[in-house]
Every structure is written in structure tokens, then in C-alpha cells.
């Protein structure tokens, strides 16, 4: 892994944190759901393409990179379709599928792509079943996120997850996955990967009931085995004044953002409120994948209440030499995760003994 290249900077300087730009495939389209779909397909994996005996499912699911132009053509046609029939909508998830459940929306987008992508041009597998719970001897053995059948009638089991992990400022081993925590500090990247490898991806091998169910769903089985793969997307966050760091199992091209304590945020916004080149927008949970593309600047006076923490902000930078209505302008964006003032402590200091 290369050495970090970002130095510590004054605590109100935003200029160093802009790394993304509007040319990414998942920011090209008019419809937000199409952008989200493109993000699911084209955004870089969060972790390495090989973990244990399993590999990332990206190439298997979408045929990338060979099918890239075919997939982009499909997304473009979808974006031009006013009805967008069947495409999951980030803003209309049912009550049962709470808008706070970003993972539900993520899986809906995967399922839509697996059912709608032109199979001939992309060589994608067929979706047999989704979210199938496996019970064995009265005990839940696990669940298949996705059970698929490839062009050769082989079974494929895919576990999918969208995750966001932060590196605490005082972490002594930034390359250790156990030091990367979720907004809920009980969640750890190391524990997630251990569970993925030991439990989720071994379900077919561990459970006779799982094998029986899978073969029942496979109309033309040529093998009693199934290949298990993973699709893990998301973003890693470092403190916004910290040096760049990644966990050892990170995909070198993974998406990265910054995090900040709530008490630091007001000072940051106030220090940049007069700048015509920076805007800060609040994102709803289901906007975390590709943002909202809305220029609705946030001020220190309309920050969410502490009960809304953690929340995500989208920061946009317009180069000083450009004009706001210049379609050729390359705007740059970044993500800022806001956590409570005592994170990564699990409990408020007032309740700690």
C-alpha cells in the first residue's frame, strides 16, 4: 500500500477533501434511481476481489469489463424511459422496507438489474431466488441473499452488503480491519468479514437443507455444488484532518470520504459560509449511494438535531475559474459523515460509569 499523501491541515480548510468528480458513470444520468443502479454495478468494490476461498461477484453478475458498453447503453435507455417501470425508487420504499434500511434498497437494485439487464449481451446469470431463509432441525442455519444460475446451469450463491466504516482518530493500527468501525461503533469491519467468510459464504457447504433448497430451485442442475461469491460496496471514512489510510483488506480503488464530530461541523460551515465555491447538502439515508444532485446549501442554523446522527453530507466544489451554468465545468464532490461528539464511545459520557 502506498504511503498517505494528504497532510494535516487547518481545521476549517475544506479544499483538501475533494476527490470525486461529476464524470463518474454513476453521476451521468438524470434519474437518481438510474444513477444508484449504475453505482451498484460500476462503483469499486469496498474490499479485495479475493477473500479466503471466495471472490467478488462483480464480473460474474455484470460481465464487466467486457460488457461495460452494453450496460451503459441499457442504463441510458432506462434513463430515457419516463415510466421506469419496476425500477426501485429510493423515496417510495414501503413502511415495512424502511427508508432507513439502505441495505434493502441496495438489494432491490441488484435484483432489478439481474432481472432486467439483457442477458445475451452481458452474459448475466438468471435470478432463481432472493432472501431465502434456511431452516435445519428447527434452527435457522442462514439465508441466501441471492441464488442464481449461470449460462452453464451452474448454481451461484451471492451475499450482498453495502457498508460504511470509519477510522477513529486514535486508532493505533489503521491497517487492521478490527480498527475500522461503523457509525454504530459496535460494528467492526473485521467482524463483518469474519462473519461473511465463516458463516454466510459457507452456508451451502455447511447445511444439507441449504443444498436441498438450492437444488429444488435450480430447474436443470448439472452439479450438486454451488459457487459462493460476495458483492460488498460502500465507503471508508477517515477524520477530515487525518492522513489517508485504508484497512489491509481494502480494494485499492475503493471509495473514501471523511468523518467529523458534530461539534466540529458548525465551525467548519461557518468558516466557509461566504465562499461561493463550496456548498454543503444534507443527504437522506437512501441518497447515500450517489447523492441528490440538489444545490440546497446547509447552514450552521439548520443542521439536523443530535437525534438524527449519524448523517451524511455532500460537499460540492465549483472551481474558481468556472461559471455555475457552465456545463463543461468539472465539479468535485466529497462525502462527510457526521457522528456524535463522543463517538467512538458506544455510550454517552453522562451515562458511562
Buried (B, 14 or more C-beta within 10 A) or exposed (E): EEEEEBEEEEEEEBEBBBBBEEEBBBBBBEBBBBBBBBBBBBBBBBBBBEBEEBBBBBBBBBBBEEBBEBBBEBBEEBBEEEEBEEBBBBEEBEEEBEBEBBBBBBBBBBBBBBEBBEBEBBBBBBBBBBEBEBBBEEEEBBBBBBBBBBEEEBBBBBBBBBBBBBBBEEBEEBBBBBBBBBBEBEBBBBBBBEEBBEEBBBBBEBBEBBBEBBBEBBEEBEEEBBBBBBBBBBBBBBBBBBEBBBBEBBBEEBBBBBBBBBEBBEEBBEBBEEEEBBBBBBBBBBBBBBBBBEEEBBEBEEBBEEEEBBBBBBBBBBEEEEEEEEEEBEBBBBBBBBBBEBBBEEEEEEEEE
